[in-house]
Amino acid sequence: MFKRIIVSFLVILVIGFTFVSCDSDKGKAVPIETSSEKKTPLTLENYGSSDMKVTIQFSNLTASDSKLKYSIDGGEKQDVTLSTSVDITVPAGKTISFYDDRPTTTEDSTIYTINCDKECYVYGNVMSLINSTDFKDLTSLENHEVIFMNLFNGNTQIKNHPTKTLVLPAIKLSVHCYRSMFEGCTGLTKAPELPAEELARGCYTFMFSGCSGLTAAPKLPAENLEESCYYLMFQNCTNLKKAPELPAKTLVSLCYYNMFRGCSDLSSITCLATEIAIGATTPTDGWLFGVASTGTFIKSADAAPDFWATNSTDGVPNGWVVENNK
């Protein structure tokens, strides 16, 4: 009996150490990283029964700053020749992963858009398009303007994988870095997490515009906004019912401009803004145009009574109930 107790205790200890590690400096148990997607390059998986054609379209080829490569099923990396349009065949049941090495980009850099003619899963770490080997620990897009702009724009074939996730790990963004990244991607039902705390001008502009299949939006934790940062971000996401909480206290020019325009199922939003920056223009124009006819608007208790216009798509829509944040 005593032996059995000892064995059980040792088993419990082994299981426990499998899931936590000890921080000897602070005496705290910390979770061990279990996600494999941060270590996985940006990948499309052809889950169909026939070949899939992947088309990559390039713009601003004069910059010649892209060193895009791909691999099929984790095989040898192959160069993508810079051209207006390049086609790659992905056999049934196989994957294609993408890599690039771009230490910096500007608004004049080469931009590419990836499309495909068959339904496929998308997952992995987009940072493999910045550093082809050491992407798993990258968390900043500083000096990478427009880096993912239009990346999957208009690709109606990409879907969320049942278990694997698409990872956008940057906590510091740059100008237009995610602009129109998934615009028109109607097959997506869930957006990737967006942990960024430092925004930049136009960073999320049109990012999910037209994603009519989107039912869940990511958290938006940033408390300091930049001009046009959320400009038309979720326009016409007609299946989106709840907006992410918007914690920023100060509004700037165009920051929420038409952000949820046309989101006809949207019936819940929490916005904690209490002031408008000096000189800021049209921060919320049209942001709730075309949303559900009834809903709940949760505001900061510190907001002045007349801060939010009522019966207005620039403020609180007609038919919505206003409550204070608890």
C-alpha positions as CSV (number, residue, x, y, z in Angstrom):
1,M,0.0,0.0,0.0
2,F,2.8,2.4,1.0
3,K,4.7,1.6,-2.3
4,R,1.5,2.4,-4.3
5,I,1.2,5.8,-2.6
6,I,4.8,6.6,-3.3
7,V,4.4,5.7,-7.0
8,S,1.3,7.7,-7.4
9,F,3.0,10.7,-5.8
10,L,5.9,10.5,-8.2
11,V,3.5,10.2,-11.2
12,I,1.8,13.4,-10.1
13,L,5.1,15.2,-9.7
14,V,6.1,14.1,-13.3
15,I,2.8,15.3,-14.7
16,G,3.1,18.5,-12.9
17,F,6.6,19.3,-14.2
18,T,5.4,18.5,-17.7
19,F,3.1,21.5,-17.7
20,V,4.9,24.1,-15.5
21,S,8.5,25.2,-14.9
22,C,9.8,27.0,-11.9
23,D,11.0,30.6,-12.0
24,S,13.7,30.3,-9.4
25,D,14.1,34.1,-9.0
26,K,10.5,34.7,-8.2
27,G,9.4,31.4,-6.8
28,K,6.5,31.2,-9.2
29,A,5.3,28.4,-11.5
30,V,5.1,29.6,-15.1
31,P,3.4,27.8,-18.0
32,I,5.5,26.1,-20.6
33,E,5.0,27.3,-24.2
34,T,3.0,24.6,-25.9
35,S,1.9,26.4,-29.1
36,S,3.7,25.1,-32.2
37,E,2.4,27.7,-34.6
38,K,4.9,30.4,-33.5
39,K,7.6,28.0,-34.8
40,T,5.7,27.2,-38.0
41,P,6.2,29.4,-41.0
42,L,3.2,31.0,-42.7
43,T,1.5,28.0,-44.3
44,L,-1.4,27.1,-46.6
45,E,-2.7,23.5,-46.5
46,N,-4.4,22.0,-49.5
47,Y,-6.9,19.7,-47.8
48,G,-8.8,18.9,-51.1
49,S,-8.4,15.9,-53.4
50,S,-6.9,17.8,-56.4
51,D,-4.0,20.1,-57.1
52,M,-4.3,23.7,-55.9
53,K,-2.8,26.6,-57.8
54,V,-1.3,29.4,-55.7
55,T,-0.9,32.7,-57.5
56,I,1.4,35.4,-56.1
57,Q,1.0,38.9,-57.5
58,F,3.7,41.5,-57.0
59,S,3.4,45.2,-57.0
60,N,6.2,47.8,-57.1
61,L,8.8,45.4,-58.5
62,T,11.2,48.3,-59.0
63,A,12.0,48.1,-55.3
64,S,13.4,44.5,-55.8
65,D,13.7,44.1,-52.0
66,S,11.8,40.8,-51.7
67,K,13.6,37.5,-51.4
68,L,10.4,35.4,-51.2
69,K,10.8,31.7,-51.0
70,Y,8.5,28.7,-50.6
71,S,8.6,25.1,-49.7
72,I,6.2,22.2,-50.4
73,D,5.5,20.0,-47.4
74,G,8.5,21.3,-45.5
75,G,10.9,20.4,-48.3
76,E,13.8,22.4,-49.8
77,K,13.1,26.2,-50.0
78,Q,12.7,27.5,-53.6
79,D,13.1,31.0,-54.8
80,V,10.2,32.9,-56.2
81,T,11.2,34.9,-59.2
82,L,10.0,38.5,-59.0
83,S,7.4,38.9,-61.7
84,T,4.0,40.5,-62.0
85,S,2.3,37.1,-61.3
86,V,3.8,33.7,-60.4
87,D,1.8,30.4,-60.2
88,I,2.8,27.5,-57.9
89,T,1.2,24.1,-57.8
90,V,0.4,22.5,-54.5
91,P,-0.6,18.8,-54.7
92,A,-3.6,17.5,-52.9
93,G,-3.0,16.9,-49.2
94,K,0.3,19.0,-49.2
95,T,1.3,22.3,-47.7
96,I,3.1,25.3,-49.0
97,S,5.0,27.5,-46.6
98,F,6.4,31.0,-47.2
99,Y,9.7,32.7,-46.2
100,D,11.3,36.0,-46.8
101,D,14.2,38.0,-45.4
102,R,13.4,41.7,-45.2
103,P,15.3,43.7,-42.5
104,T,13.3,46.8,-43.3
105,T,10.5,47.9,-45.6
106,T,9.0,51.3,-46.5
107,E,5.9,52.6,-48.2
108,D,7.9,52.2,-51.5
109,S,8.7,48.5,-50.9
110,T,7.6,45.5,-52.9
111,I,4.2,44.2,-51.9
112,Y,2.8,40.8,-52.8
113,T,-0.6,39.2,-52.6
114,I,-1.2,35.4,-52.2
115,N,-4.3,33.9,-53.8
116,C,-5.4,30.3,-54.5
117,D,-8.0,28.5,-56.6
118,K,-9.0,25.9,-54.0
119,E,-10.2,25.9,-50.4
120,C,-7.3,25.6,-48.0
121,Y,-6.3,26.2,-44.4
122,V,-4.1,29.1,-43.3
123,Y,-1.9,28.9,-40.2
124,G,1.5,29.6,-38.9
125,N,3.6,32.6,-38.0
126,V,3.5,35.5,-40.5
127,M,6.9,36.6,-39.2
128,S,8.5,34.0,-41.5
129,L,8.0,36.7,-44.1
130,I,10.5,38.9,-42.3
131,N,13.1,36.4,-41.2
132,S,13.2,33.0,-42.8
133,T,15.0,31.2,-40.0
134,D,14.6,33.2,-36.7
135,F,11.0,34.2,-37.0
136,K,9.6,32.4,-33.9
137,D,10.7,35.1,-31.4
138,L,10.0,38.2,-33.4
139,T,7.4,40.6,-31.8
140,S,8.0,43.9,-33.5
141,L,7.2,45.4,-36.9
142,E,9.2,48.6,-36.3
143,N,10.8,49.7,-39.6
144,H,8.5,47.4,-41.5
145,E,6.0,49.7,-43.1
146,V,3.4,48.0,-45.4
147,I,5.0,44.7,-44.7
148,F,1.8,42.6,-44.8
149,M,-0.3,45.0,-46.8
150,N,-2.7,43.1,-49.2
151,L,-1.2,39.8,-48.3
152,F,-4.4,37.8,-48.7
153,N,-6.6,40.5,-50.1
154,G,-9.5,39.0,-52.0
155,N,-8.5,35.4,-51.2
156,T,-11.9,33.8,-50.6
157,Q,-10.5,30.3,-50.3
158,I,-8.5,30.5,-47.1
159,K,-10.2,29.0,-44.0
160,N,-9.4,28.7,-40.3
161,H,-7.8,25.4,-39.5
162,P,-9.7,23.3,-36.9
163,T,-6.8,23.2,-34.5
164,K,-3.9,25.2,-35.9
165,T,-3.8,29.0,-35.6
166,L,-2.6,31.9,-37.6
167,V,-0.1,33.9,-35.6
168,L,0.4,37.7,-35.8
169,P,2.6,38.2,-32.7
170,A,3.7,41.8,-33.1
171,I,3.2,44.0,-30.1
172,K,4.7,47.0,-31.9
173,L,3.3,48.0,-35.3
174,S,4.3,50.2,-38.2
175,V,2.6,52.4,-40.9
176,H,0.0,50.4,-42.8
177,C,1.6,47.2,-41.8
178,Y,-1.7,45.2,-41.8
179,R,-3.6,47.3,-44.3
180,S,-6.1,45.2,-46.3
181,M,-4.3,42.1,-45.2
182,F,-7.5,40.0,-45.2
183,E,-9.8,42.3,-47.0
184,G,-12.6,40.2,-48.7
185,C,-11.5,36.9,-47.2
186,T,-15.0,35.7,-46.8
187,G,-14.0,32.2,-45.7
188,L,-12.5,33.3,-42.4
189,T,-14.7,32.8,-39.4
190,K,-12.3,33.8,-36.7
191,A,-9.7,36.6,-36.8
192,P,-6.1,35.9,-35.4
193,E,-5.2,37.5,-32.1
194,L,-3.8,41.0,-32.3
195,P,-1.7,41.6,-29.2
196,A,-0.2,44.9,-30.4
197,E,0.0,47.7,-27.7
198,E,1.9,50.2,-29.9
199,L,0.0,51.2,-33.0
200,A,1.0,53.2,-36.0
201,R,-0.8,55.4,-38.7
202,G,-3.2,53.2,-40.7
203,C,-1.9,50.0,-39.2
204,Y,-5.3,48.1,-39.3
205,T,-6.9,50.0,-42.2
206,F,-9.4,47.7,-44.1
207,M,-7.7,44.7,-42.4
208,F,-10.9,42.6,-42.3
209,S,-13.1,44.7,-44.5
210,G,-15.6,42.5,-46.3
211,C,-14.9,39.4,-44.2
212,S,-18.6,38.5,-44.1
213,G,-17.9,35.1,-42.5
214,L,-16.2,36.6,-39.5
215,T,-18.1,35.8,-36.3
216,A,-15.4,36.6,-33.7
217,A,-13.1,39.7,-33.5
218,P,-9.8,39.8,-31.8
219,K,-9.1,41.9,-28.6
220,L,-7.6,45.3,-29.3
221,P,-5.6,46.1,-26.2
222,A,-3.9,49.3,-27.3
223,E,-4.7,52.3,-25.1
224,N,-3.0,54.9,-27.3
225,L,-4.3,55.4,-30.8
226,E,-2.7,56.7,-33.9
227,E,-4.3,58.5,-36.9
228,S,-6.5,56.2,-39.0
229,C,-5.4,53.1,-37.0
230,Y,-8.8,51.3,-37.2
231,Y,-10.1,53.0,-40.3
232,L,-12.8,50.7,-41.9
233,M,-11.2,47.8,-40.1
234,F,-14.4,45.6,-39.9
235,Q,-16.5,47.2,-42.7
236,N,-19.3,44.8,-43.9
237,C,-18.4,42.0,-41.5
238,T,-22.1,41.1,-41.5
239,N,-21.8,38.1,-39.1
240,L,-20.0,40.0,-36.4
241,K,-22.3,40.4,-33.4
242,K,-20.0,41.9,-30.7
243,A,-17.2,44.4,-31.1
244,P,-13.9,44.1,-29.2
245,E,-13.6,46.4,-26.2
246,L,-12.0,49.7,-27.1
247,P,-10.0,50.8,-24.0
248,A,-8.4,54.0,-25.4
249,K,-9.4,57.2,-23.5
250,T,-8.4,59.7,-26.1
251,L,-9.7,59.8,-29.7
252,V,-7.5,61.0,-32.6
253,S,-8.3,61.8,-36.2
254,L,-10.0,59.0,-38.1
255,C,-9.1,56.4,-35.5
256,Y,-12.6,54.7,-35.5
257,Y,-13.7,56.1,-38.9
258,N,-16.4,53.7,-40.3
259,M,-14.8,51.0,-38.3
260,F,-18.0,48.8,-38.1
261,R,-19.8,50.3,-41.0
262,G,-22.2,47.7,-42.5
263,C,-21.9,45.2,-39.7
264,S,-25.6,44.5,-39.7
265,D,-25.5,41.9,-36.9
266,L,-23.4,44.0,-34.5
267,S,-25.4,44.8,-31.3
268,S,-22.8,45.3,-28.6
269,I,-19.9,47.6,-28.3
270,T,-17.8,48.9,-25.4
271,C,-15.9,52.2,-25.9
272,L,-14.1,53.9,-23.0
273,A,-13.1,57.1,-24.7
274,T,-13.7,60.3,-22.6
275,E,-12.0,63.0,-24.7
276,I,-10.9,64.0,-28.2
277,A,-7.3,65.1,-28.9
278,I,-6.8,68.7,-29.8
279,G,-7.1,69.2,-33.6
280,A,-8.5,65.7,-34.1
281,T,-11.1,65.4,-36.9
282,T,-13.9,62.9,-37.6
283,P,-12.7,60.3,-35.1
284,T,-15.9,58.3,-35.2
285,D,-17.7,59.4,-38.4
286,G,-20.0,56.6,-39.7
287,W,-18.4,54.0,-37.3
288,L,-21.8,52.4,-36.5
289,F,-23.6,53.0,-39.8
290,G,-25.7,50.0,-40.8
291,V,-25.4,48.1,-37.5
292,A,-28.3,46.2,-35.8
293,S,-31.4,48.3,-35.1
294,T,-31.1,47.5,-31.4
295,G,-28.1,47.0,-29.2
296,T,-26.1,48.0,-26.1
297,F,-23.5,50.7,-26.0
298,I,-21.3,50.6,-23.0
299,K,-19.4,53.8,-22.2
300,S,-17.0,55.0,-19.5
301,A,-18.8,56.5,-16.5
302,D,-16.2,59.3,-16.7
303,A,-17.4,60.4,-20.1
304,A,-19.3,63.8,-20.1
305,P,-23.1,63.4,-20.5
306,D,-22.9,65.0,-24.0
307,F,-19.7,63.3,-25.1
308,W,-21.5,60.7,-27.2
309,A,-24.1,61.9,-29.7
310,T,-27.2,59.9,-29.4
311,N,-29.4,58.7,-32.3
312,S,-26.4,59.0,-34.5
313,T,-24.2,56.6,-36.5
314,D,-21.3,58.8,-35.5
315,G,-22.0,58.1,-31.9
316,V,-24.7,55.9,-30.4
317,P,-27.2,54.6,-33.0
318,N,-31.0,55.1,-32.7
319,G,-32.6,52.2,-30.8
320,W,-29.5,51.4,-28.8
321,V,-29.4,51.4,-25.0
322,V,-26.5,53.2,-23.2
323,E,-24.9,51.8,-20.1
324,N,-21.9,52.8,-18.0
325,N,-19.0,50.4,-17.8
326,K,-18.9,48.5,-14.5
